[in-house]
Amino acid sequence: MSTIIYPSPIFGPVHSRRLGVSLGINLLPADGKVCTFDCIYCECGFNADHHPKKKMPTREEVAKALEAQLQDMQKNGPHPDVLTFAGNGEPTANPHFPEIIEDTICLRNKYFPDAKVSVLSNATLISRPKIHDALMKVDNNIQKLDTIDAAYIYKVDRPEGEWYQVDQVIEGLKRFNGHVIIQTMFLKGSYKGESVNNTGEEYVGPWLDAVKVIAPQQVMIYTIDRETPAQGLLKATHEELDDIRDRVLALGIPCTASY
């Protein structure tokens, strides 16, 4: 089993299936994973297998490294389409996240004003006012909602603890007033002898109802693309993703499918 642990605080640029040329900003330690979820499909592996010894990067370290990389890209290329907060876990878990967002927007405006600032988050901390406010300032506020079925979430996304309440997460997503992109993983197969297929109507129908209530600016659906720490997981088919995408589009909400 191979996993990806990203450098910190800057990595890439990489080519993203959904975002284009993306310069990664990793607010977690460079030697391990820090996440409020422990998804069975995470390319970074299981949390227990990657306990970091290093600390999270500080605001000052992120700003210094980001500016140096942007200066190099301005001189030598490539031109970034997006500056993406992602990496070894949940970016909003960094205690300096709101301030780092402010710094990043300033640096983006200075070096590549047409690039977008994106955050890939699992939506677990969006109820915190400072995090909500920071996310309202970025161009692409991308939040995970794999399903609204609590049992499935605890089986596949595996929140760290018993605190996760999907109804509260949906309310938090609604409070963005449309300034949010919903990102959903669809997959098949099994884990520990139980099905993890969320492409059927019993999952898709209620999820669509939640998407309609949240009224996001866009929905991104995708399936597994890299090796996963759990064995037995399978990709959703093109046909299944296309069908779900078309049902989102029928709600009047833009939607893309990545295979």
N, C-alpha and C positions, 0 to 999 in steps of 0.2 A: 504494500500500500504506500503510495507516494502522496505527499501533501505539499502545499505551497505556503511557506512563511515568508512574508514580504519584508524587504528592507524598511527601515523607519528613519526619519519621517517622510522621505520622498522615494518613490520608485517609478520606474518607467522612463519615458512614456510607453504605453501599451496600446494595442488596438482593441477597443471594446466592441462587442457585437452590437451594443445598443447606443453607444455614445460617441464612437469615432476615436480619434487620437486623444488618448486620455493620460494626463499626468497624475499619478497616484499620490495621495497624501495619506499616510498611515499614522494615526495618532496613538497607536498601540505600540508596545515594546517590539523591538526587532528580533527578539529571540523566542517569541512565543505568542500565545493567543489569549485575548481578554474579551469575553463576550457574555452577554446576558442570555443568549441562546446557545444551544449545543447541537446544531442541526446535523442530522445523520448524513446530509448530502454536502456538507461544507468542504470546500476545496482546501481549507486550512487544517482540516482534521478535527478530531475530538478535543474538547478543552483539556481533559485530563492528561492527554498525551503531550501537551505543549505548554506546560506551566512556565511562564517567563521568569527570569531572574533580574532582567533589566527593568528600569522604570519607564513609564510613559514619557514621551518627549515633552518638553516644556513649550510654552508659547514662544519663547525667544528662540529656542532651537528650531522649531518649525518655520518661523518667519525667516531666519537666516538661511536655512537650507533651501527653502522655497525660492527666495529671491535669487540665490546663486544659480539654481536650476533654470529659472525663467530668463536670467541674463544669458546663460549659455544657449538656451533654445532660441532666444531672440537673435543671437549672433550666428548660430550654426544650424538651427532647425532641429526637429520639425516644428511647425506651428501647431500648438495644441487646440483641439476643439473644445476641450473641457478639462477642468481641474477637479479631480474626483476624490472625495473623502471616502476611503475604503481601506482594505488591508486586513490585518490580523484580528478581526473582531468588530465590536460595535464602536464606531467613531465618537458617538455622543457620550460614551462613558469616560472620555478624557475630561478631567475637571476644568480644563481651560478651553473647552470646545467653543463657547460663545465668543471669547476673545480671539481665538484663532480664526474663526469665520470672519471677523472684522478685518484682521490683518490680511487674510487671503483675498478678500474683495478689494482691498486697497492695492495689493500687489498685482492682482489681475488687471485692475484699471490702469496701472502704470505700464505694464509690459504687453499685455494681450487683451485689450478692452473688449474684443469681440468673442473671447472665450467664455464659456459658461462655467459656473461653479456648481458642482453636483455633490450631493451627500447620499450615500447608500446606507440606509439604516433599517433596523428591524422593528422600529416604532415602539420599543419598550420604554423609552424615557421621554416620549413627546409630551407627557403630562406636566413635566417640569417647565415652569414659565420661561426661564432663560433659554432653555433648549428650543422650545416652541418659537420664541422670538427670533433666535438665531436662524432657525430653519426657514422662517418667513423671508429672510434676506437673500437666500441663495436662489439661483436660477432653477435648478432641478432638485426639488425636495423629494427624494425617492424613498418610499416607505414600504416595508414588507407586509403583506397580508396573504399568507398562503391558503388560508381557509378561515371559516368562522366556527368550525367544529372544534370544541375545546379538547376532546379526546385525541383528535388527530394532531393538534398543535403540540400536546404533551408527548406524543409518540414520535413525531418527526422533527419539529422545531425545538422541542425539549427546553423550555425556559429553565433557567437556573433558579429553582425554588418554586413555591406554590403560589406566587403572588400574581401571576399573569392572568388578566381577565380580558377576554377578547372584546366584550361589550364596551369596556372602558377604552380600549385601544381604538375601536371604531368611533367613539365619541371624540377622542383626541384627533383622529384623522379628519373628522367633520369640522373641527375648530380651525383647520387651515383655510376654510372657506374657498376651496377649490385650488389653492396653491400647494398642490401635492400630486405626486405621481405614484400610483399603486404598482408595486412589483410583486408578481406572484409566480412561484415555482410550481409547475405541474409535473408529476412523475408517476411512475408505476412500479411494479415489483413488490417485494416484501422485505420486512426487517423483523428479525426474531420470530419468524413464523407468522407474522401478521401482515396483511395487505397495507400498502402505503399509496394505493392508487387514489388520487384525488381528481381524476378526470371524469368521473361519473356524475350523473345528475344530482345525486344526494349531496355532493359537495359543490358542484358548479352552480346550481340554482340558488342556494342561499348566499353563496359568495357574490353572485351577480346582484342580488338584492342589496347586499351591503355596499357594493361598488356604486350602485345607483344612489343610495342615500349619502355616501361620502361625496359624490359628484367631483371626482378628481379632474385635473386638466388632461390627464393621460393615464393609460394603463399599459404596463409592460408585462407580457407573459413570456415565460421561457421554460426550458427544461434542463436537465443536467448536461453539462458539456465536458467536464473534466472528471478524473477519477475521484471517487467518493470514499470516505473512511468506512462507511457501512457497505457490506457486500449485499448483492441481491437487488439493487436499485436499477430501474430501467427508465429510459427516456420515454416521455410522451411522444406520440407520433405526430408527424406534420398535420395529418388530417384532424387529430384531436385538438391540437393547438389552433389550427385555422378555424375550426368550428367555434371554439370558445372566443377567439378574437372577433369573429363575425357577430357573435351575440353581444359582445361589449359595444361594437360599432353600432349595432341596432339600437342601443340606448342613447346614441348621440355622443358617445365618449371616444376620442381617438384611442387606438390600441394597436400595438405592434406585437408580433410573435417572433421569438428567436429560437432557432432549432439547434 
